[in-house]
Amino acid sequence: MTLRAVVRGVGHYLPKRVVPNTEFEARIDTTDEWIRTRTGIERRHFAAEDETTSDLATAAASAALADAGMTADQIDAIVLATSTPDFTFPSVATMVQAKLGMTSGFAFDVQAVCAGFIFALANANAMILSGQARRVLVIGAETFSRILDWEDRGTCVLFGDGAGALVLEAEEGSGTTADRGILSSDLHSDGQYRDILYVDGGPSTTGTAGHLRMQGNAVFRHAVEKLASTAHTALEKAGLGSGDVDWIVPHQANLRIIAATAQRMQVPMERVVVTVSDHGNTSAASIPLALSVGKQRGQIKEGDLIVTEAIGGGLAWGSVVLRW
Ligand code: UT7
């Protein structure tokens, strides 16, 4: 018998305010046409002034718990991926823990920017396999609207706010690829690429939150090359190949990156969950949002083989293979 971390529930939350591309046309030198054709983005959600990352995360976590038929006191651990925390500390995860009324177990944040949810999932899986926790809430939540430079047309049109969550539970599997749950993961980072995607502030430097800075085309080139490669490696580690994939659930940054990665993996676009048109890039929230919306749409079904992959600031990138 082999222990597996199986998905019991999924949920998401998007702030009410929807911002179409046309809203940017009045403010900066851009067009709906440029944004759509270069990125696939049509609209994104922005949090209300009094709404924080922990609010979004708590709403997504509550939805995932309801989907799993569980209550917060049954959860052993919360692992939350974000780069836009409410405060420098405490962690957003402990704030969510309190908002859910959960007084036992433990909670912490993971910071791997847009790859954060992949790193959080891999950590949660390791904790379940080692017996540290049996039920883990894994959350990706962001308010990137708070760190955008509204004068920089190369970045401010790309990002959105939102949150998604999964409930994982330990279950005995047979040890074969037919098992439900996480089957493999593959993680990477290379800090020498810091300058192509970073935030120009922080507690130990400027004492401010700072603004996002990106050399878009340099990140684009790394994304196209590294995402298919890490997805292939994760599949290989699980003893699987591209032909076994039911759904690619990619990080939602740019439709052209998503399509190029699918093409390199020889998986048709009909087998890719795409939400970037409606959400923009929500960083660590994008994969759990896409998993939740994919299930809601009737795309993802129990037993489906899913490959998730993401890349972001660091650079940090990776992939997780799981059977839903
Ligand atoms: O999630 C974290 C990882 N991030 C990503 O994966 C993002 C990766 N990068 C991208 O998605 C793309 O590189 C962008 C969407 C950011 C940019 O697309 P691109 O095709 O790489 O465009 P570019 O940066 O090479 O810029 C092309 C042109 C430039 O004008 P010139 O120099 O050719 O005259 C830009 O100034 O497009 C211009 N441009 C814009 N024009 C209208 C840049 N932003 C805009 C804009 N509206 N919003």
Residues whose N, C-alpha, C, O or C-beta is under 5 A from the ligand:
A	BS01	UT7	D29 T30 T31 W34 R38 T39 C114 R153 G154 V157 G216 N217 V219 F220 A223 A253 N254 N281 I311 G312
